[in-house]
Amino acid sequence: MEQVDKILEKLKEWTQKVIEALFGPESQPEAELIPIPVKDYPRRY
């Protein structure tokens, strides 16, 4: 059964490579920036 899993994994890798070769790499969405709240205390100089 483990051999079948290895073969299926290799087939997935090969098909992914063929798809990337034909259509280009899968586009990754840009990560959205997450605003971080910062307490802005007045400076005492």
PDBQT receptor file of N, H, CA, C and O in Angstrom, charges set to zero:
ATOM      1  N   MET A   1       0.827  -1.196   0.000  1.00  0.00    +0.000 N 
ATOM      2  CA  MET A   1       0.000   0.000   0.000  1.00  0.00    +0.000 C 
ATOM      3  C   MET A   1       0.872   1.261   0.000  1.00  0.00    +0.000 C 
ATOM      4  O   MET A   1       0.526   2.275  -0.606  1.00  0.00    +0.000 OA
ATOM      5  N   GLU A   2       1.989   1.171   0.683  1.00  0.00    +0.000 N 
ATOM      6  H   GLU A   2       2.269   0.347   1.175  1.00  0.00    +0.000 HD
ATOM      7  CA  GLU A   2       2.889   2.323   0.745  1.00  0.00    +0.000 C 
ATOM      8  C   GLU A   2       3.475   2.633  -0.630  1.00  0.00    +0.000 C 
ATOM      9  O   GLU A   2       3.705   3.795  -0.966  1.00  0.00    +0.000 OA
ATOM     10  N   GLN A   3       3.713   1.593  -1.421  1.00  0.00    +0.000 N 
ATOM     11  H   GLN A   3       3.526   0.649  -1.149  1.00  0.00    +0.000 HD
ATOM     12  CA  GLN A   3       4.235   1.789  -2.775  1.00  0.00    +0.000 C 
ATOM     13  C   GLN A   3       3.232   2.564  -3.623  1.00  0.00    +0.000 C 
ATOM     14  O   GLN A   3       3.613   3.437  -4.404  1.00  0.00    +0.000 OA
ATOM     15  N   VAL A   4       1.954   2.244  -3.466  1.00  0.00    +0.000 N 
ATOM     16  H   VAL A   4       1.645   1.535  -2.831  1.00  0.00    +0.000 HD
ATOM     17  CA  VAL A   4       0.914   2.932  -4.230  1.00  0.00    +0.000 C 
ATOM     18  C   VAL A   4       0.894   4.409  -3.853  1.00  0.00    +0.000 C 
ATOM     19  O   VAL A   4       0.748   5.272  -4.719  1.00  0.00    +0.000 OA
ATOM     20  N   ASP A   5       1.040   4.701  -2.563  1.00  0.00    +0.000 N 
ATOM     21  H   ASP A   5       1.159   4.001  -1.859  1.00  0.00    +0.000 HD
ATOM     22  CA  ASP A   5       1.065   6.094  -2.112  1.00  0.00    +0.000 C 
ATOM     23  C   ASP A   5       2.254   6.845  -2.704  1.00  0.00    +0.000 C 
ATOM     24  O   ASP A   5       2.123   8.002  -3.105  1.00  0.00    +0.000 OA
ATOM     25  N   LYS A   6       3.409   6.194  -2.758  1.00  0.00    +0.000 N 
ATOM     26  H   LYS A   6       3.516   5.254  -2.432  1.00  0.00    +0.000 HD
ATOM     27  CA  LYS A   6       4.597   6.824  -3.339  1.00  0.00    +0.000 C 
ATOM     28  C   LYS A   6       4.388   7.112  -4.823  1.00  0.00    +0.000 C 
ATOM     29  O   LYS A   6       4.753   8.179  -5.316  1.00  0.00    +0.000 OA
ATOM     30  N   ILE A   7       3.796   6.146  -5.529  1.00  0.00    +0.000 N 
ATOM     31  H   ILE A   7       3.500   5.279  -5.129  1.00  0.00    +0.000 HD
ATOM     32  CA  ILE A   7       3.547   6.324  -6.962  1.00  0.00    +0.000 C 
ATOM     33  C   ILE A   7       2.564   7.465  -7.193  1.00  0.00    +0.000 C 
ATOM     34  O   ILE A   7       2.765   8.286  -8.088  1.00  0.00    +0.000 OA
ATOM     35  N   LEU A   8       1.502   7.521  -6.393  1.00  0.00    +0.000 N 
ATOM     36  H   LEU A   8       1.338   6.853  -5.667  1.00  0.00    +0.000 HD
ATOM     37  CA  LEU A   8       0.523   8.599  -6.536  1.00  0.00    +0.000 C 
ATOM     38  C   LEU A   8       1.148   9.962  -6.249  1.00  0.00    +0.000 C 
ATOM     39  O   LEU A   8       0.834  10.945  -6.920  1.00  0.00    +0.000 OA
ATOM     40  N   GLU A   9       2.022  10.020  -5.264  1.00  0.00    +0.000 N 
ATOM     41  H   GLU A   9       2.277   9.222  -4.718  1.00  0.00    +0.000 HD
ATOM     42  CA  GLU A   9       2.689  11.283  -4.934  1.00  0.00    +0.000 C 
ATOM     43  C   GLU A   9       3.578  11.734  -6.093  1.00  0.00    +0.000 C 
ATOM     44  O   GLU A   9       3.602  12.917  -6.431  1.00  0.00    +0.000 OA
ATOM     45  N   LYS A  10       4.308  10.797  -6.701  1.00  0.00    +0.000 N 
ATOM     46  H   LYS A  10       4.288   9.836  -6.426  1.00  0.00    +0.000 HD
ATOM     47  CA  LYS A  10       5.152  11.136  -7.852  1.00  0.00    +0.000 C 
ATOM     48  C   LYS A  10       4.301  11.621  -9.023  1.00  0.00    +0.000 C 
ATOM     49  O   LYS A  10       4.663  12.582  -9.702  1.00  0.00    +0.000 OA
ATOM     50  N   LEU A  11       3.170  10.955  -9.259  1.00  0.00    +0.000 N 
ATOM     51  H   LEU A  11       2.876  10.174  -8.708  1.00  0.00    +0.000 HD
ATOM     52  CA  LEU A  11       2.282  11.382 -10.341  1.00  0.00    +0.000 C 
ATOM     53  C   LEU A  11       1.767  12.798 -10.102  1.00  0.00    +0.000 C 
ATOM     54  O   LEU A  11       1.670  13.592 -11.037  1.00  0.00    +0.000 OA
ATOM     55  N   LYS A  12       1.440  13.109  -8.862  1.00  0.00    +0.000 N 
ATOM     56  H   LYS A  12       1.518  12.464  -8.102  1.00  0.00    +0.000 HD
ATOM     57  CA  LYS A  12       0.977  14.465  -8.534  1.00  0.00    +0.000 C 
ATOM     58  C   LYS A  12       2.066  15.490  -8.835  1.00  0.00    +0.000 C 
ATOM     59  O   LYS A  12       1.795  16.549  -9.401  1.00  0.00    +0.000 OA
ATOM     60  N   GLU A  13       3.310  15.164  -8.447  1.00  0.00    +0.000 N 
ATOM     61  H   GLU A  13       3.530  14.304  -7.987  1.00  0.00    +0.000 HD
ATOM     62  CA  GLU A  13       4.426  16.080  -8.696  1.00  0.00    +0.000 C 
ATOM     63  C   GLU A  13       4.634  16.285 -10.196  1.00  0.00    +0.000 C 
ATOM     64  O   GLU A  13       4.819  17.415 -10.648  1.00  0.00    +0.000 OA
ATOM     65  N   TRP A  14       4.604  15.206 -10.960  1.00  0.00    +0.000 N 
ATOM     66  H   TRP A  14       4.454  14.288 -10.593  1.00  0.00    +0.000 HD
ATOM     67  CA  TRP A  14       4.820  15.309 -12.407  1.00  0.00    +0.000 C 
ATOM     68  C   TRP A  14       3.711  16.101 -13.081  1.00  0.00    +0.000 C 
ATOM     69  O   TRP A  14       3.978  16.945 -13.936  1.00  0.00    +0.000 OA
ATOM     70  N   THR A  15       2.466  15.831 -12.697  1.00  0.00    +0.000 N 
ATOM     71  H   THR A  15       2.249  15.145 -12.002  1.00  0.00    +0.000 HD
ATOM     72  CA  THR A  15       1.368  16.576 -13.324  1.00  0.00    +0.000 C 
ATOM     73  C   THR A  15       1.454  18.053 -12.962  1.00  0.00    +0.000 C 
ATOM     74  O   THR A  15       1.146  18.907 -13.794  1.00  0.00    +0.000 OA
ATOM     75  N   GLN A  16       1.863  18.368 -11.747  1.00  0.00    +0.000 N 
ATOM     76  H   GLN A  16       2.114  17.675 -11.071  1.00  0.00    +0.000 HD
ATOM     77  CA  GLN A  16       2.026  19.768 -11.355  1.00  0.00    +0.000 C 
ATOM     78  C   GLN A  16       3.109  20.432 -12.201  1.00  0.00    +0.000 C 
ATOM     79  O   GLN A  16       2.944  21.572 -12.634  1.00  0.00    +0.000 OA
ATOM     80  N   LYS A  17       4.218  19.725 -12.441  1.00  0.00    +0.000 N 
ATOM     81  H   LYS A  17       4.351  18.799 -12.090  1.00  0.00    +0.000 HD
ATOM     82  CA  LYS A  17       5.292  20.276 -13.270  1.00  0.00    +0.000 C 
ATOM     83  C   LYS A  17       4.824  20.497 -14.703  1.00  0.00    +0.000 C 
ATOM     84  O   LYS A  17       5.164  21.510 -15.314  1.00  0.00    +0.000 OA
ATOM     85  N   VAL A  18       4.045  19.560 -15.244  1.00  0.00    +0.000 N 
ATOM     86  H   VAL A  18       3.769  18.737 -14.747  1.00  0.00    +0.000 HD
ATOM     87  CA  VAL A  18       3.536  19.704 -16.613  1.00  0.00    +0.000 C 
ATOM     88  C   VAL A  18       2.585  20.891 -16.697  1.00  0.00    +0.000 C 
ATOM     89  O   VAL A  18       2.655  21.678 -17.641  1.00  0.00    +0.000 OA
ATOM     90  N   ILE A  19       1.703  21.023 -15.721  1.00  0.00    +0.000 N 
ATOM     91  H   ILE A  19       1.646  20.384 -14.954  1.00  0.00    +0.000 HD
ATOM     92  CA  ILE A  19       0.753  22.146 -15.713  1.00  0.00    +0.000 C 
ATOM     93  C   ILE A  19       1.505  23.468 -15.620  1.00  0.00    +0.000 C 
ATOM     94  O   ILE A  19       1.163  24.422 -16.318  1.00  0.00    +0.000 OA
ATOM     95  N   GLU A  20       2.529  23.537 -14.764  1.00  0.00    +0.000 N 
ATOM     96  H   GLU A  20       2.807  22.762 -14.197  1.00  0.00    +0.000 HD
ATOM     97  CA  GLU A  20       3.320  24.763 -14.646  1.00  0.00    +0.000 C 
ATOM     98  C   GLU A  20       4.052  25.067 -15.945  1.00  0.00    +0.000 C 
ATOM     99  O   GLU A  20       4.168  26.230 -16.332  1.00  0.00    +0.000 OA
ATOM    100  N   ALA A  21       4.544  24.043 -16.620  1.00  0.00    +0.000 N 
ATOM    101  H   ALA A  21       4.450  23.098 -16.306  1.00  0.00    +0.000 HD
ATOM    102  CA  ALA A  21       5.253  24.256 -17.882  1.00  0.00    +0.000 C 
ATOM    103  C   ALA A  21       4.306  24.773 -18.960  1.00  0.00    +0.000 C 
ATOM    104  O   ALA A  21       4.695  25.607 -19.777  1.00  0.00    +0.000 OA
ATOM    105  N   LEU A  22       3.078  24.290 -18.968  1.00  0.00    +0.000 N 
ATOM    106  H   LEU A  22       2.762  23.612 -18.305  1.00  0.00    +0.000 HD
ATOM    107  CA  LEU A  22       2.121  24.705 -19.992  1.00  0.00    +0.000 C 
ATOM    108  C   LEU A  22       1.481  26.058 -19.697  1.00  0.00    +0.000 C 
ATOM    109  O   LEU A  22       1.350  26.891 -20.593  1.00  0.00    +0.000 OA
ATOM    110  N   PHE A  23       1.093  26.276 -18.477  1.00  0.00    +0.000 N 
ATOM    111  H   PHE A  23       1.199  25.599 -17.749  1.00  0.00    +0.000 HD
ATOM    112  CA  PHE A  23       0.303  27.464 -18.137  1.00  0.00    +0.000 C 
ATOM    113  C   PHE A  23       1.036  28.461 -17.255  1.00  0.00    +0.000 C 
ATOM    114  O   PHE A  23       0.469  29.499 -16.913  1.00  0.00    +0.000 OA
ATOM    115  N   GLY A  24       2.258  28.186 -16.882  1.00  0.00    +0.000 N 
ATOM    116  H   GLY A  24       2.718  27.343 -17.160  1.00  0.00    +0.000 HD
ATOM    117  CA  GLY A  24       2.998  29.067 -15.995  1.00  0.00    +0.000 C 
ATOM    118  C   GLY A  24       2.749  28.666 -14.555  1.00  0.00    +0.000 C 
ATOM    119  O   GLY A  24       1.822  27.908 -14.268  1.00  0.00    +0.000 OA
ATOM    120  N   PRO A  25       3.569  29.170 -13.652  1.00  0.00    +0.000 N 
ATOM    121  CA  PRO A  25       3.417  28.807 -12.245  1.00  0.00    +0.000 C 
ATOM    122  C   PRO A  25       2.103  29.333 -11.678  1.00  0.00    +0.000 C 
ATOM    123  O   PRO A  25       1.558  30.331 -12.149  1.00  0.00    +0.000 OA
ATOM    124  N   GLU A  26       1.618  28.652 -10.677  1.00  0.00    +0.000 N 
ATOM    125  H   GLU A  26       2.061  27.841 -10.295  1.00  0.00    +0.000 HD
ATOM    126  CA  GLU A  26       0.380  29.058 -10.015  1.00  0.00    +0.000 C 
ATOM    127  C   GLU A  26       0.615  30.396  -9.325  1.00  0.00    +0.000 C 
ATOM    128  O   GLU A  26       1.573  30.552  -8.567  1.00  0.00    +0.000 OA
ATOM    129  N   SER A  27      -0.250  31.345  -9.587  1.00  0.00    +0.000 N 
ATOM    130  H   SER A  27      -1.028  31.218 -10.202  1.00  0.00    +0.000 HD
ATOM    131  CA  SER A  27      -0.054  32.672  -9.015  1.00  0.00    +0.000 C 
ATOM    132  C   SER A  27      -0.379  32.661  -7.529  1.00  0.00    +0.000 C 
ATOM    133  O   SER A  27      -1.382  32.097  -7.091  1.00  0.00    +0.000 OA
ATOM    134  N   GLN A  28       0.495  33.298  -6.777  1.00  0.00    +0.000 N 
ATOM    135  H   GLN A  28       1.309  33.757  -7.133  1.00  0.00    +0.000 HD
ATOM    136  CA  GLN A  28       0.301  33.403  -5.339  1.00  0.00    +0.000 C 
ATOM    137  C   GLN A  28      -0.303  34.766  -5.026  1.00  0.00    +0.000 C 
ATOM    138  O   GLN A  28       0.235  35.786  -5.456  1.00  0.00    +0.000 OA
ATOM    139  N   PRO A  29      -1.396  34.803  -4.294  1.00  0.00    +0.000 N 
ATOM    140  CA  PRO A  29      -1.970  36.101  -3.945  1.00  0.00    +0.000 C 
ATOM    141  C   PRO A  29      -1.035  36.862  -3.005  1.00  0.00    +0.000 C 
ATOM    142  O   PRO A  29      -0.353  36.270  -2.169  1.00  0.00    +0.000 OA
ATOM    143  N   GLU A  30      -1.021  38.184  -3.162  1.00  0.00    +0.000 N 
ATOM    144  H   GLU A  30      -1.576  38.665  -3.841  1.00  0.00    +0.000 HD
ATOM    145  CA  GLU A  30      -0.168  38.986  -2.296  1.00  0.00    +0.000 C 
ATOM    146  C   GLU A  30      -0.712  38.969  -0.880  1.00  0.00    +0.000 C 
ATOM    147  O   GLU A  30      -1.921  39.026  -0.658  1.00  0.00    +0.000 OA
ATOM    148  N   ALA A  31       0.189  38.890   0.054  1.00  0.00    +0.000 N 
ATOM    149  H   ALA A  31       1.171  38.844  -0.126  1.00  0.00    +0.000 HD
ATOM    150  CA  ALA A  31      -0.225  38.890   1.454  1.00  0.00    +0.000 C 
ATOM    151  C   ALA A  31      -0.724  40.285   1.823  1.00  0.00    +0.000 C 
ATOM    152  O   ALA A  31      -0.107  41.291   1.471  1.00  0.00    +0.000 OA
ATOM    153  N   GLU A  32      -1.840  40.331   2.532  1.00  0.00    +0.000 N 
ATOM    154  H   GLU A  32      -2.341  39.514   2.818  1.00  0.00    +0.000 HD
ATOM    155  CA  GLU A  32      -2.374  41.620   2.960  1.00  0.00    +0.000 C 
ATOM    156  C   GLU A  32      -1.645  42.065   4.220  1.00  0.00    +0.000 C 
ATOM    157  O   GLU A  32      -1.374  41.262   5.112  1.00  0.00    +0.000 OA
ATOM    158  N   LEU A  33      -1.335  43.348   4.279  1.00  0.00    +0.000 N 
ATOM    159  H   LEU A  33      -1.555  44.001   3.553  1.00  0.00    +0.000 HD
ATOM    160  CA  LEU A  33      -0.694  43.888   5.463  1.00  0.00    +0.000 C 
ATOM    161  C   LEU A  33      -1.727  44.018   6.573  1.00  0.00    +0.000 C 
ATOM    162  O   LEU A  33      -2.855  44.454   6.343  1.00  0.00    +0.000 OA
ATOM    163  N   ILE A  34      -1.329  43.638   7.761  1.00  0.00    +0.000 N 
ATOM    164  H   ILE A  34      -0.413  43.284   7.947  1.00  0.00    +0.000 HD
ATOM    165  CA  ILE A  34      -2.228  43.718   8.905  1.00  0.00    +0.000 C 
ATOM    166  C   ILE A  34      -1.809  44.918   9.741  1.00  0.00    +0.000 C 
ATOM    167  O   ILE A  34      -0.672  44.975  10.210  1.00  0.00    +0.000 OA
ATOM    168  N   PRO A  35      -2.718  45.885   9.935  1.00  0.00    +0.000 N 
ATOM    169  CA  PRO A  35      -2.358  47.039  10.756  1.00  0.00    +0.000 C 
ATOM    170  C   PRO A  35      -2.173  46.627  12.217  1.00  0.00    +0.000 C 
ATOM    171  O   PRO A  35      -2.967  45.869  12.773  1.00  0.00    +0.000 OA
ATOM    172  N   ILE A  36      -1.119  47.140  12.811  1.00  0.00    +0.000 N 
ATOM    173  H   ILE A  36      -0.474  47.757  12.359  1.00  0.00    +0.000 HD
ATOM    174  CA  ILE A  36      -0.829  46.837  14.210  1.00  0.00    +0.000 C 
ATOM    175  C   ILE A  36      -1.071  48.104  15.019  1.00  0.00    +0.000 C 
ATOM    176  O   ILE A  36      -0.426  49.124  14.775  1.00  0.00    +0.000 OA
ATOM    177  N   PRO A  37      -1.989  48.055  15.977  1.00  0.00    +0.000 N 
ATOM    178  CA  PRO A  37      -2.255  49.251  16.779  1.00  0.00    +0.000 C 
ATOM    179  C   PRO A  37      -1.057  49.578  17.677  1.00  0.00    +0.000 C 
ATOM    180  O   PRO A  37      -0.469  48.699  18.307  1.00  0.00    +0.000 OA
ATOM    181  N   VAL A  38      -0.720  50.855  17.714  1.00  0.00    +0.000 N 
ATOM    182  H   VAL A  38      -1.198  51.569  17.202  1.00  0.00    +0.000 HD
ATOM    183  CA  VAL A  38       0.403  51.311  18.524  1.00  0.00    +0.000 C 
ATOM    184  C   VAL A  38      -0.076  52.470  19.377  1.00  0.00    +0.000 C 
ATOM    185  O   VAL A  38      -0.690  53.411  18.875  1.00  0.00    +0.000 OA
ATOM    186  N   LYS A  39       0.209  52.396  20.671  1.00  0.00    +0.000 N 
ATOM    187  H   LYS A  39       0.708  51.631  21.079  1.00  0.00    +0.000 HD
ATOM    188  CA  LYS A  39      -0.160  53.505  21.555  1.00  0.00    +0.000 C 
ATOM    189  C   LYS A  39       0.885  54.600  21.373  1.00  0.00    +0.000 C 
ATOM    190  O   LYS A  39       2.080  54.378  21.566  1.00  0.00    +0.000 OA
ATOM    191  N   ASP A  40       0.418  55.769  21.002  1.00  0.00    +0.000 N 
ATOM    192  H   ASP A  40      -0.553  55.949  20.845  1.00  0.00    +0.000 HD
ATOM    193  CA  ASP A  40       1.319  56.883  20.736  1.00  0.00    +0.000 C 
ATOM    194  C   ASP A  40       1.223  57.868  21.897  1.00  0.00    +0.000 C 
ATOM    195  O   ASP A  40       0.349  58.735  21.924  1.00  0.00    +0.000 OA
ATOM    196  N   TYR A  41       2.142  57.721  22.861  1.00  0.00    +0.000 N 
ATOM    197  H   TYR A  41       2.852  57.017  22.839  1.00  0.00    +0.000 HD
ATOM    198  CA  TYR A  41       2.142  58.611  24.016  1.00  0.00    +0.000 C 
ATOM    199  C   TYR A  41       2.882  59.898  23.667  1.00  0.00    +0.000 C 
ATOM    200  O   TYR A  41       3.885  59.860  22.955  1.00  0.00    +0.000 OA
ATOM    201  N   PRO A  42       2.396  61.037  24.161  1.00  0.00    +0.000 N 
ATOM    202  CA  PRO A  42       3.132  62.288  23.902  1.00  0.00    +0.000 C 
ATOM    203  C   PRO A  42       4.503  62.248  24.590  1.00  0.00    +0.000 C 
ATOM    204  O   PRO A  42       4.642  61.761  25.712  1.00  0.00    +0.000 OA
ATOM    205  N   ARG A  43       5.486  62.763  23.896  1.00  0.00    +0.000 N 
ATOM    206  H   ARG A  43       5.373  63.159  22.985  1.00  0.00    +0.000 HD
ATOM    207  CA  ARG A  43       6.842  62.752  24.447  1.00  0.00    +0.000 C 
ATOM    208  C   ARG A  43       7.016  63.921  25.408  1.00  0.00    +0.000 C 
ATOM    209  O   ARG A  43       6.500  65.013  25.172  1.00  0.00    +0.000 OA
ATOM    210  N   ARG A  44       7.736  63.685  26.476  1.00  0.00    +0.000 N 
ATOM    211  H   ARG A  44       8.156  62.798  26.667  1.00  0.00    +0.000 HD
ATOM    212  CA  ARG A  44       7.972  64.726  27.492  1.00  0.00    +0.000 C 
ATOM    213  C   ARG A  44       9.440  65.130  27.464  1.00  0.00    +0.000 C 
ATOM    214  O   ARG A  44      10.254  64.619  28.233  1.00  0.00    +0.000 OA
ATOM    215  N   TYR A  45       9.758  66.046  26.577  1.00  0.00    +0.000 N 
ATOM    216  H   TYR A  45       9.096  66.461  25.953  1.00  0.00    +0.000 HD
ATOM    217  CA  TYR A  45      11.136  66.542  26.489  1.00  0.00    +0.000 C 
ATOM    218  C   TYR A  45      11.180  67.979  26.857  1.00  0.00    +0.000 C 
ATOM    219  O   TYR A  45      12.250  68.587  26.847  1.00  0.00    +0.000 OA
TER     220      TYR A  45
